[in-house]
Amino acid sequence: MSRDRPLRDGLATSVVERSTVGADAALDWDGMASLPDGEFLMGSEDRLAYPDDGEGPVRRVRVSSFRIELFAVTNADFTRFVDDSGYVTEAERFGWSLVFAGLLPDDLQPEHGVGRAPWWRQIQGADWRHPEGPGSSIDDRKDHPVVHVTWNDARAFATGVGKRLPTEAEWEYAARAGLEGQAYPWGPELEPGGEHRMNVWQGSFPRHNTRADGYHGTCPVDAFPPSHYGLYNMTGNTWEWCADWFSRTFQARDRRTNPRGPQAGTHKVVRGGSYLSHASYCRRYRVSARSALTPDTSSGDVGFRCAAS
């Protein structure tokens, strides 16, 4: 499959111009960083961790060298994939997807929320091309992460472009960017020196977002400074699908070299938090935090980035 990559190439060039990729990570072709074999402390048991999510115990893990994309997959990337392959996402086939109520116009507000998260609305006609439902578009969001893609959609894209989804261990190894025991890709503080480093919720969730970081919904994939590894937005903006099935306890007995989740399950791992994450209810915008969604879940705050061996 041919793949024209003007936007992705332009973003990769901007990384070289605006930042220095760490000495232990090299800029690779196609907007990817090459990470070497390495060990790191995976997980967290500190005061910010969610024990019920299976963040702990902290354990030393080794991963083999791999490549990971500097950016989440964009709307432009996904458009080219669909144009080349004719792929139809699950949300398009289902006819609906989940949209955050605060992004919807007043005339498109279903009466009831979804499950235990009343800020989500099931919107007919919402999909990756129409993030807030009929009448919305991605015309001015080509460089934003694609959303309303299920795990199955993400895997189809990755396979179609000759890549794969990262394992959960690879994702965390990349997100930590060589910093051991820190909460964020840049260190221990959420806003060092008062500077916003990622796109998350400010204010009172879910009613009032001050947009102090400059964004209400998603932001461009190259917004905010990159990590020491040259990776952008590993935390905040959108959740990112990982290859692994989710378990709250499996990692405690899993192997320590290239660990993976269980061989089967009901939910897939998502990492990194999103623009809706807020300390009052979901401080999962940390590098050790984890959550889980069924592989057919489609919503406006979940995207992905690809990896390769």
Secondary structure as UniProt FT lines:
FT   HELIX           6..18
FT   TURN            23..24
FT   STRAND          26..28
FT   HELIX           29..31
FT   STRAND          32..35
FT   STRAND          38..42
FT   TURN            47..48
FT   HELIX           51..53
FT   STRAND          59..63
FT   STRAND          66..69
FT   HELIX           75..85
FT   HELIX           90..94
FT   STRAND          96..100
FT   HELIX           101..103
FT   HELIX           106..108
FT   TURN            115..116
FT   TURN            118..119
FT   STRAND          120..124
FT   TURN            128..129
FT   TURN            131..132
FT   TURN            134..135
FT   TURN            139..140
FT   TURN            142..143
FT   HELIX           151..160
FT   TURN            161..162
FT   HELIX           168..176
FT   TURN            177..178
FT   TURN            185..186
FT   HELIX           192..194
FT   STRAND          203..204
FT   TURN            205..207
FT   STRAND          208..209
FT   TURN            212..213
FT   TURN            221..222
FT   TURN            228..229
FT   STRAND          239..245
FT   HELIX           250..252
FT   STRAND          268..271
FT   TURN            275..276
FT   TURN            279..281
FT   TURN            287..288
FT   STRAND          290..293
FT   TURN            295..296
FT   TURN            300..301
FT   STRAND          302..303
FT   STRAND          307..308
//
